[in-house]
Amino acid sequence: MDTMVGEGVVVATSSSSASPRIATNAWWTVLALAGAHAAVDCCSGIWPVFKTLAQLDIATAGLIATIGSMTGNGLQIAFGVLADRGWRKRLIVTGVAVAGAVTFAPWAVRSYPIMGALVLTTNVGSAAFHPSATGAAANLSRQRVGFMIALFLSGGYLGYSLSQLLFSAVYGSAYALTPVIALLPLAMAAAIAVGLPASERARPQRGVEWRTLRGHIGSLAPLFAVQTLAGAVNVSLVFLLPDLLLSRHAAPWIVGGGGHFALIAGGCLSLLPAGQASDRWSARRMLVFANVTTAVALGLLLLRDSASPLDLLVVTAVGAFNGINNIAAVAEGNRLLPGQASAVSALLMGLPWCVAALGPVVAGVLADPARGGTPAGALGWFMLLMPFGLAAALRVRPRNA
């Protein structure tokens, strides 16, 4: 029996084929991080449904979503480097605390600039949190990276899946009370500030070792491409799903968050199986499977012309298959560059999502009825990205290469 130490957490491992045990304090840490992730993403999912409920101009709403997402995700690189240099806990706490800014959007419904600033603030808070917390989760067990990342991400998926249902319920009863939702991230920020062990403050590192990174560029590039293309399809679907379901005369609860819940819950259901599989099988095998099945499920969704409970099942399948990409790519990146977990997470989440954030503004223009567009037609154009995602997945190197 030997031990492994990561960021102050000692994880017992065995020389046998049995899975390594994870220390108790690591379990509590990953659960706290997952809870904070749920609070952050509970706010991150609000804007797409709010723009539908408030009947905002879809093209302008898409532009706001893209500016906020590109800015926030672009900053993930800087935040990831700072996290690896000892700023991890401060970034986690601050990011969670400001994530609820978008809940004030109904108070500023007559001002697109103010709503845009609120969305931007939420995105920057999310950007400060995600690479920092993902790096902390990845470092809890170097032998079970995929599993720990999956546990952490499951909190985000839970919060994100419930975000639109919660917001729609509060907005429908009294729109002025929507800032109450911001108490969730504020409470989690306070809990982490007080309760996260000192061992979870990242020891200062040198940040990104650019020489090492250049040596792995051939391995990282296909992972980056898969994340970017899959992310563009995903954020565009999230942005247009309420409008797609509304155009098919779906029930109000489905338009107001039920469809979104099905999409994100599907991704959540695949997290732990994908995390376990990523610890056993090659990333290439998993990414090829994810891209083929996502394309089939999305095609089935777009071919339908009326709303029914079957739509929710198909949407769930799209979320489940597409969610595999994130786990497989990020876990593989952390294996390639151990010790730079936050920076790698930013490179394979923040930067791809920054590029993918162009999706909502393009989708908004393509779906704009004033230009003769429809939600289904706009998403049909995005399906053209999926063969390129499959090609990138096929270029991922086998783990033993």
C-alpha positions as CSV (number, residue, x, y, z in Angstrom):
1,M,0.0,0.0,0.0
2,D,1.4,3.4,-0.9
3,T,-0.1,6.9,-0.7
4,M,-0.7,9.7,-3.1
5,V,-0.7,13.3,-2.1
6,G,-2.5,16.0,-4.1
7,E,-3.2,19.5,-2.9
8,G,-3.0,18.4,0.7
9,V,-5.3,15.4,0.3
10,V,-3.9,12.0,0.9
11,V,-5.4,9.3,-1.1
12,A,-4.7,5.6,-0.4
13,T,-3.9,3.4,-3.3
14,S,-3.3,-0.2,-3.7
15,S,-0.9,-2.1,-5.8
16,S,-3.6,-4.6,-6.6
17,S,-6.1,-4.2,-9.5
18,A,-8.8,-2.9,-7.1
19,S,-9.9,0.7,-7.5
20,P,-7.9,3.1,-5.2
21,R,-9.7,4.3,-2.1
22,I,-10.5,8.0,-1.7
23,A,-9.9,9.7,1.6
24,T,-12.9,10.9,3.6
25,N,-11.8,14.6,3.5
26,A,-11.6,14.3,-0.3
27,W,-15.3,13.1,-0.4
28,W,-16.4,16.1,1.7
29,T,-14.4,18.5,-0.4
30,V,-15.8,17.3,-3.7
31,L,-19.3,17.4,-2.3
32,A,-18.8,21.0,-1.2
33,L,-17.5,21.9,-4.6
34,A,-20.4,20.1,-6.3
35,G,-22.8,22.1,-4.1
36,A,-21.2,25.4,-5.1
37,H,-21.3,24.2,-8.8
38,A,-25.0,23.6,-8.5
39,A,-25.6,27.1,-7.1
40,V,-23.5,28.8,-9.9
41,D,-25.1,26.9,-12.7
42,C,-28.6,27.4,-11.2
43,C,-28.1,31.0,-12.2
44,S,-26.2,30.3,-15.5
45,G,-29.2,28.7,-17.1
46,I,-31.6,31.6,-16.6
47,W,-31.0,33.9,-19.5
48,P,-32.3,31.6,-22.4
49,V,-35.7,31.1,-20.7
50,F,-36.0,34.7,-19.5
51,K,-35.6,36.0,-23.0
52,T,-38.5,33.8,-24.1
53,L,-40.8,34.6,-21.1
54,A,-40.1,38.4,-21.4
55,Q,-40.5,38.3,-25.2
56,L,-37.1,39.9,-25.8
57,D,-35.8,40.4,-29.3
58,I,-34.2,37.0,-30.0
59,A,-31.3,38.4,-32.0
60,T,-30.3,41.0,-29.4
61,A,-30.7,38.4,-26.6
62,G,-28.4,36.1,-28.6
63,L,-25.8,38.9,-28.9
64,I,-26.0,39.4,-25.1
65,A,-25.5,35.7,-24.5
66,T,-22.5,35.6,-26.8
67,I,-20.8,38.6,-25.4
68,G,-21.2,37.4,-21.9
69,S,-20.2,33.9,-22.6
70,M,-17.2,34.8,-24.8
71,T,-15.9,37.3,-22.2
72,G,-16.3,35.0,-19.3
73,N,-15.0,31.8,-20.9
74,G,-12.1,33.8,-22.4
75,L,-11.1,34.8,-18.9
76,Q,-11.0,31.2,-17.8
77,I,-7.5,30.9,-19.1
78,A,-6.3,33.7,-16.8
79,F,-8.3,32.4,-13.9
80,G,-7.0,28.9,-14.4
81,V,-3.4,30.1,-14.2
82,L,-4.1,32.2,-11.1
83,A,-5.7,29.2,-9.4
84,D,-2.6,27.1,-10.0
85,R,-0.5,29.9,-8.5
86,G,-2.3,29.9,-5.2
87,W,-5.5,31.9,-5.8
88,R,-7.8,28.9,-6.0
89,K,-10.0,29.4,-2.9
90,R,-10.4,33.1,-3.4
91,L,-11.5,32.6,-7.0
92,I,-13.9,29.9,-6.0
93,V,-15.5,32.0,-3.3
94,T,-15.7,35.2,-5.4
95,G,-17.0,33.4,-8.5
96,V,-19.8,31.8,-6.6
97,A,-20.7,35.0,-4.8
98,V,-21.3,37.1,-8.0
99,A,-22.9,34.3,-10.0
100,G,-26.4,35.4,-9.1
101,A,-26.3,38.8,-10.8
102,V,-28.5,37.7,-13.7
103,T,-31.4,37.1,-11.3
104,F,-31.8,40.9,-11.3
105,A,-32.5,41.0,-15.0
106,P,-36.3,41.3,-14.6
107,W,-35.7,44.6,-12.8
108,A,-34.0,46.0,-15.9
109,V,-36.2,44.5,-18.6
110,R,-36.4,47.9,-20.4
111,S,-32.7,48.3,-20.7
112,Y,-30.7,45.8,-22.9
113,P,-27.3,47.3,-21.8
114,I,-28.1,46.8,-18.1
115,M,-29.4,43.3,-18.7
116,G,-26.2,42.6,-20.7
117,A,-24.1,43.8,-17.8
118,L,-25.9,41.5,-15.4
119,V,-25.4,38.5,-17.8
120,L,-21.7,39.5,-18.2
121,T,-21.2,39.6,-14.4
122,T,-22.7,36.1,-14.0
123,N,-20.5,34.8,-16.8
124,V,-17.3,36.3,-15.2
125,G,-18.2,34.8,-11.8
126,S,-18.8,31.4,-13.5
127,A,-15.5,31.7,-15.3
128,A,-13.6,32.4,-12.0
129,F,-15.3,29.4,-10.4
130,H,-15.1,26.7,-13.0
131,P,-11.4,26.2,-13.8
132,S,-10.5,26.7,-10.1
133,A,-13.0,24.3,-8.7
134,T,-12.5,21.7,-11.5
135,G,-8.7,21.8,-10.8
136,A,-9.4,21.3,-7.1
137,A,-11.7,18.3,-7.9
138,A,-9.2,16.8,-10.3
139,N,-6.4,16.9,-7.8
140,L,-8.3,15.0,-5.1
141,S,-7.3,11.7,-6.7
142,R,-4.8,11.3,-9.5
143,Q,-5.9,7.7,-10.0
144,R,-9.6,8.5,-10.4
145,V,-9.5,11.8,-12.1
146,G,-12.5,11.1,-14.3
147,F,-14.6,9.9,-11.4
148,M,-13.9,13.0,-9.2
149,I,-14.5,15.4,-12.1
150,A,-17.8,13.6,-12.8
151,L,-18.9,14.0,-9.2
152,F,-18.0,17.7,-9.3
153,L,-19.8,18.3,-12.6
154,S,-22.9,16.4,-11.4
155,G,-23.6,19.3,-9.0
156,G,-23.4,21.8,-11.9
157,Y,-25.7,19.7,-14.1
158,L,-28.2,19.4,-11.2
159,G,-28.3,23.2,-10.7
160,Y,-28.4,23.9,-14.4
161,S,-31.2,21.4,-15.0
162,L,-33.4,23.1,-12.4
163,S,-32.4,26.7,-13.2
164,Q,-35.2,27.4,-15.7
165,L,-37.9,25.6,-13.8
166,L,-37.0,27.5,-10.6
167,F,-36.7,30.9,-12.3
168,S,-40.0,30.4,-14.3
169,A,-41.8,29.5,-11.1
170,V,-40.6,32.6,-9.2
171,Y,-41.0,34.9,-12.3
172,G,-44.5,33.6,-12.9
173,S,-45.6,34.4,-9.3
174,A,-43.8,37.7,-8.8
175,Y,-41.1,38.8,-11.2
176,A,-39.7,41.3,-8.7
177,L,-38.7,38.4,-6.4
178,T,-36.3,36.7,-8.8
179,P,-33.2,38.1,-7.0
180,V,-34.1,35.7,-4.1
181,I,-32.5,33.0,-6.2
182,A,-29.2,34.8,-5.7
183,L,-29.3,33.8,-2.1
184,L,-28.3,30.2,-3.1
185,P,-24.8,31.1,-4.5
186,L,-24.3,33.7,-1.7
187,A,-24.9,31.0,0.9
188,M,-22.6,28.5,-0.8
189,A,-19.9,31.2,-1.1
190,A,-20.1,31.9,2.6
191,A,-20.0,28.1,3.4
192,I,-16.9,27.5,1.3
193,A,-15.2,30.6,2.6
194,V,-15.6,29.3,6.2
195,G,-15.6,25.6,5.7
196,L,-13.3,24.6,2.9
197,P,-10.1,23.2,4.5
198,A,-6.9,25.1,4.3
199,S,-5.5,22.2,2.4
200,E,-7.7,23.1,-0.5
201,R,-5.9,26.4,-1.1
202,A,-3.8,25.5,-4.0
203,R,-0.1,25.6,-3.2
204,P,1.6,28.1,-5.6
205,Q,2.7,26.5,-8.8
206,R,4.5,28.0,-11.8
207,G,1.3,27.9,-13.8
208,V,1.3,26.7,-17.4
209,E,4.6,25.1,-18.4
210,W,4.6,26.3,-22.0
211,R,7.4,24.0,-23.1
212,T,5.5,21.0,-21.7
213,L,2.3,22.3,-23.3
214,R,3.9,22.6,-26.7
215,G,5.1,19.1,-26.4
216,H,1.5,17.9,-26.0
217,I,-0.1,20.2,-28.6
218,G,-0.7,17.3,-30.9
219,S,-2.6,15.5,-28.2
220,L,-4.5,18.5,-26.9
221,A,-5.6,19.9,-30.3
222,P,-8.2,17.2,-31.2
223,L,-9.6,17.4,-27.6
224,F,-9.9,21.2,-28.0
225,A,-11.7,20.7,-31.4
226,V,-14.2,18.2,-30.0
227,Q,-15.0,20.5,-27.1
228,T,-15.4,23.5,-29.3
229,L,-17.7,21.9,-31.8
230,A,-19.8,19.9,-29.3
231,G,-20.0,23.1,-27.2
232,A,-21.3,25.2,-30.1
233,V,-24.1,22.7,-30.7
234,N,-24.9,22.5,-27.0
235,V,-25.1,26.2,-26.2
236,S,-27.2,26.8,-29.4
237,L,-29.6,24.1,-28.4
238,V,-29.9,25.4,-24.9
239,F,-30.5,29.0,-26.2
240,L,-33.2,27.9,-28.8
241,L,-34.8,25.0,-27.0
242,P,-37.6,27.1,-25.3
243,D,-38.4,28.7,-28.7
244,L,-38.3,25.3,-30.5
245,L,-40.7,23.8,-28.0
246,L,-42.9,26.9,-28.1
247,S,-43.1,26.7,-31.9
248,R,-44.4,23.2,-31.5
249,H,-47.1,24.3,-29.0
250,A,-45.6,22.4,-26.1
251,A,-47.2,22.7,-22.7
252,P,-46.1,25.9,-20.8
253,W,-44.2,23.9,-18.1
254,I,-42.1,22.3,-20.9
255,V,-41.4,25.6,-22.6
256,G,-40.6,27.2,-19.2
257,G,-38.0,24.8,-18.1
258,G,-39.2,21.2,-18.6
259,G,-37.3,20.8,-21.8
260,H,-34.2,22.3,-20.4
261,F,-34.4,20.0,-17.4
262,A,-34.6,17.0,-19.7
263,L,-31.6,18.1,-21.7
264,I,-29.4,18.8,-18.7
265,A,-30.6,15.9,-16.7
266,G,-29.6,13.6,-19.5
267,G,-26.1,15.0,-19.3
268,C,-26.1,14.5,-15.6
269,L,-27.2,10.9,-15.9
270,S,-24.2,10.1,-18.2
271,L,-21.6,11.8,-15.9
272,L,-20.7,9.0,-13.5
273,P,-20.8,6.2,-16.1
274,A,-18.7,8.5,-18.4
275,G,-16.3,9.3,-15.6
276,Q,-15.8,5.6,-14.7
277,A,-15.4,4.7,-18.4
278,S,-12.8,7.5,-18.9
279,D,-10.7,5.9,-16.2
280,R,-10.7,2.6,-18.0
281,W,-11.1,3.2,-21.7
282,S,-9.5,5.5,-24.3
283,A,-10.8,9.0,-24.8
284,R,-10.9,8.4,-28.5
285,R,-13.3,5.5,-28.2
286,M,-15.6,7.5,-25.9
287,L,-15.5,10.7,-28.0
288,V,-16.3,8.8,-31.2
289,F,-19.3,7.1,-29.5
290,A,-20.5,10.4,-28.1
291,N,-20.4,12.3,-31.4
292,V,-22.2,9.6,-33.4
293,T,-25.0,9.1,-30.9
294,T,-25.5,12.9,-30.3
295,A,-25.9,13.4,-34.0
296,V,-28.5,10.7,-34.3
297,A,-30.5,11.9,-31.3
298,L,-30.4,15.6,-32.4
299,G,-31.5,14.6,-35.9
300,L,-34.5,12.7,-34.5
301,L,-35.4,15.8,-32.4
302,L,-35.3,18.2,-35.4
303,L,-37.2,15.8,-37.7
304,R,-40.3,15.9,-35.4
305,D,-42.9,18.6,-36.2
306,S,-45.2,18.4,-33.1
307,A,-44.6,18.4,-29.3
308,S,-45.2,15.2,-27.2
309,P,-43.6,13.5,-24.2
310,L,-41.4,11.7,-26.7
311,D,-39.6,15.0,-27.3
312,L,-38.5,15.0,-23.7
313,L,-37.0,11.5,-24.1
314,V,-35.1,12.5,-27.2
315,V,-33.9,15.8,-25.6
316,T,-32.7,13.7,-22.6
317,A,-30.8,11.4,-25.0
318,V,-29.1,14.4,-26.7
319,G,-27.9,15.7,-23.3
320,A,-26.7,12.3,-22.2
321,F,-24.6,11.6,-25.3
322,N,-23.2,15.1,-25.7
323,G,-22.2,15.2,-22.0
324,I,-19.8,12.4,-22.5
325,N,-17.5,14.7,-24.5
326,N,-16.8,17.0,-21.6
327,I,-15.8,14.3,-19.2
328,A,-13.7,12.4,-21.6
329,A,-11.8,15.4,-23.0
330,V,-11.1,17.1,-19.6
331,A,-10.1,13.9,-17.9
332,E,-7.7,13.1,-20.7
333,G,-6.2,16.6,-20.6
334,N,-5.6,16.3,-16.9
335,R,-3.8,13.0,-17.5
336,L,-1.6,14.6,-20.1
337,L,-0.6,17.5,-17.9
338,P,-0.8,16.5,-14.3
339,G,0.0,19.3,-11.8
340,Q,-1.6,22.0,-13.9
341,A,-5.2,20.9,-13.4
342,S,-6.8,24.4,-13.4
343,A,-4.9,25.6,-16.4
344,V,-5.7,22.4,-18.4
345,S,-9.4,22.7,-17.4
346,A,-9.4,26.2,-18.7
347,L,-7.7,25.2,-21.9
348,L,-10.2,22.4,-22.5
349,M,-13.3,24.1,-21.1
350,G,-13.0,27.9,-21.0
351,L,-11.3,28.5,-24.3
352,P,-13.4,26.0,-26.3
353,W,-16.6,27.4,-24.7
354,C,-15.3,30.9,-25.5
355,V,-15.3,30.1,-29.2
356,A,-18.5,28.0,-29.0
357,A,-20.2,31.1,-27.5
358,L,-20.6,32.5,-31.0
359,G,-23.4,29.9,-31.2
360,P,-26.2,31.9,-29.6
361,V,-25.7,35.0,-31.7
362,V,-25.6,33.0,-34.9
363,A,-28.5,30.9,-33.8
364,G,-30.5,34.0,-32.9
365,V,-30.0,35.5,-36.3
366,L,-30.8,32.2,-38.1
367,A,-34.0,31.7,-36.0
368,D,-35.2,35.3,-36.2
369,P,-38.7,35.2,-37.7
370,A,-38.2,38.7,-39.0
371,R,-35.6,37.2,-41.3
372,G,-37.7,34.1,-42.2
373,G,-35.9,31.9,-39.7
374,T,-37.1,29.2,-37.4
375,P,-35.6,27.5,-34.3
376,A,-35.5,24.1,-36.0
377,G,-34.0,25.5,-39.2
378,A,-31.3,27.3,-37.2
379,L,-30.4,24.1,-35.3
380,G,-30.3,22.2,-38.5
381,W,-27.4,24.4,-39.7
382,F,-25.6,23.6,-36.5
383,M,-25.8,19.9,-37.2
384,L,-23.3,20.5,-40.0
385,L,-20.7,20.8,-37.3
386,M,-21.1,17.3,-36.0
387,P,-19.2,15.5,-38.8
388,F,-16.2,17.7,-38.0
389,G,-16.5,16.8,-34.3
390,L,-16.4,13.1,-35.3
391,A,-13.3,13.7,-37.5
392,A,-11.6,15.4,-34.6
393,A,-12.5,12.5,-32.2
394,L,-10.9,10.1,-34.6
395,R,-7.7,12.0,-34.4
396,V,-7.4,11.7,-30.6
397,R,-4.4,9.6,-29.8
398,P,-4.9,6.2,-28.1
399,R,-3.8,6.3,-24.5
400,N,-0.9,3.9,-25.0
401,A,0.4,5.8,-28.0
